[in-house]
Amino acid sequence: MRLARAHPDVVAIALDPSVDYLQDGARTALRQRMANALFVVAAIEDAPAELASRADEITINFPWGSLLRGLVRAELRVTCGIAALAKPGARIHALLSIEDRDASSGLTAAEIAANPRRSYDFAVAGLALERVDVATPGVIAASGSSWAKRLGQQRVVYALELRRLHDRTGDRD
């Protein structure tokens, strides 16, 4: 919503497998007559073909479930889904947070730190892993995520930066 509101010339697309998470934004967009906000109920692994190669930029804030696992472990179903949405050269920004107490996710914070060793796995999907860093408080706040506020300042948040390659061979531009 913030992107659509700030840039009326841009079409902002929210994609989530749960209609519950999209309802509030869709209602707000209708109420405010925002014609440049689109809400799509779908998992990244099953995004509509109509969205293929449309995104100039993709932002993923505090994913959970299969999207989180797929980003942390560079799982092809997820990384190929993300790459399919992105135009060649598009940037993908993700904010991720996992702590040991999140055992139900099956992930550990050490797995995020291991992402640089997964560069090849990302490249197979058509994505270049550009960096994985601990996110600064400013980056976290700039996300505008209500989830970030609930996480508190004691949690470590990682910024994952990817770029869509021009082809799926893993070759850089």
C-alpha positions in Angstrom: 0.0 0.0 0.0 2.8 2.4 0.8 4.4 1.8 -2.6 1.2 2.3 -4.5 0.3 5.4 -2.5 3.8 7.0 -2.9 4.1 6.1 -6.6 0.8 6.4 -8.4 2.6 5.6 -11.7 3.7 2.1 -10.4 1.5 -0.9 -10.1 2.1 -2.5 -6.7 1.3 -6.2 -6.4 0.8 -7.9 -3.1 1.1 -11.7 -3.3 0.1 -14.0 -0.5 -1.4 -17.5 -0.2 -3.7 -16.3 2.5 -6.7 -14.1 1.6 -6.8 -13.0 5.3 -3.5 -11.2 5.0 -4.6 -9.3 1.8 -8.1 -8.3 2.9 -7.2 -5.2 4.8 -5.0 -3.8 2.1 -7.6 -4.6 -0.6 -10.3 -2.8 1.4 -8.1 0.2 2.0 -7.2 0.3 -1.7 -10.9 0.3 -2.6 -11.8 2.9 0.0 -9.0 5.2 -1.2 -9.7 4.5 -4.9 -6.1 3.3 -5.5 -6.2 1.8 -9.0 -2.5 0.9 -8.9 -2.7 -1.7 -6.1 -3.3 -5.4 -7.1 -3.9 -8.2 -4.5 -3.2 -11.7 -5.7 -4.0 -14.8 -3.5 -1.3 -17.3 -4.5 1.8 -18.9 -3.2 5.1 -17.8 -4.9 5.4 -21.4 -6.2 2.1 -21.0 -8.0 2.0 -17.4 -9.0 -0.3 -16.6 -12.0 1.5 -16.8 -15.4 0.1 -13.3 -16.2 2.7 -12.0 -13.7 5.7 -13.6 -15.3 8.6 -11.2 -15.9 6.5 -8.2 -14.8 8.3 -7.1 -11.6 11.0 -4.4 -11.7 11.6 -5.0 -8.0 10.4 -7.5 -5.4 10.2 -6.9 -1.7 9.7 -9.7 0.8 9.3 -8.7 4.4 9.5 -11.2 7.2 8.2 -14.3 5.3 7.3 -17.5 7.1 6.5 -21.0 6.2 7.5 -22.3 2.8 8.6 -18.9 1.5 11.0 -18.4 4.5 12.3 -21.9 4.2 12.7 -21.6 0.4 14.7 -18.3 0.7 16.9 -19.6 3.5 17.7 -22.9 1.8 17.5 -21.7 -1.8 14.9 -24.3 -2.6 14.1 -24.3 -6.3 10.3 -24.2 -6.1 10.5 -20.9 -4.2 13.6 -19.4 -6.0 12.2 -20.3 -9.4 8.9 -18.8 -8.4 10.5 -15.5 -7.4 12.7 -15.5 -10.6 9.7 -16.1 -12.8 8.0 -12.9 -11.5 11.1 -10.7 -12.0 12.3 -8.9 -15.1 15.9 -9.6 -16.0 18.0 -7.3 -13.8 15.3 -6.8 -11.2 16.3 -6.5 -7.6 14.8 -8.7 -4.9 15.1 -7.5 -1.3 14.1 -9.7 1.6 14.2 -9.2 5.4 14.4 -12.5 7.3 14.4 -13.3 11.0 15.0 -16.7 12.6 16.0 -17.4 16.1 16.6 -20.6 17.9 13.3 -20.2 19.7 11.6 -20.5 16.2 12.2 -24.2 16.3 8.8 -24.9 14.7 10.2 -23.5 11.4 12.8 -26.2 11.2 15.3 -23.5 10.4 18.2 -21.9 12.4 19.8 -18.5 12.2 23.0 -20.2 11.1 21.3 -21.3 7.9 20.7 -17.7 6.9 24.4 -16.9 7.5 25.2 -19.9 5.3 23.4 -18.4 2.3 26.6 -17.2 0.6 27.5 -20.8 0.2 24.2 -21.3 -1.7 25.1 -18.9 -4.5 25.1 -21.7 -7.1 21.6 -22.9 -5.9 20.2 -19.4 -6.4 21.9 -19.1 -9.8 20.3 -22.3 -11.0 17.0 -20.5 -10.5 18.2 -17.5 -12.3 19.0 -15.3 -9.3 22.4 -13.8 -8.3 22.9 -13.7 -4.6 24.4 -10.2 -4.1 24.6 -10.1 -0.3 23.4 -11.3 3.1 23.9 -8.9 6.0 22.5 -8.1 9.4 19.9 -5.4 8.6 20.3 -2.0 10.3 17.5 -0.6 12.4 17.0 2.0 9.7 16.5 -0.7 7.0 14.1 -2.5 9.2 12.1 0.6 10.1 12.0 1.7 6.4 10.2 -1.6 5.6 7.2 -0.2 7.3 6.3 -3.8 8.4 4.0 -4.1 11.3 5.6 -7.5 11.9 9.0 -5.8 12.4 7.5 -3.8 15.2 6.2 -6.9 16.9 9.6 -8.7 16.6 11.2 -6.0 18.8 14.7 -4.6 18.6 16.3 -7.6 20.3 15.8 -9.9 17.3 18.5 -10.2 14.6 17.1 -9.4 11.1 19.0 -10.3 8.0 18.8 -8.4 4.7 19.0 -10.7 1.7 19.7 -9.1 -1.7 19.2 -10.9 -5.0 19.2 -9.9 -8.6 17.4 -11.6 -11.5 19.9 -12.8 -14.0 19.2 -12.4 -17.7 19.0 -16.2 -18.2 18.8 -19.2 -16.1 22.2 -20.6 -16.8 23.8 -18.7 -13.8 25.8 -16.5 -16.2 26.1 -12.9 -14.9 25.1 -10.1 -17.2 
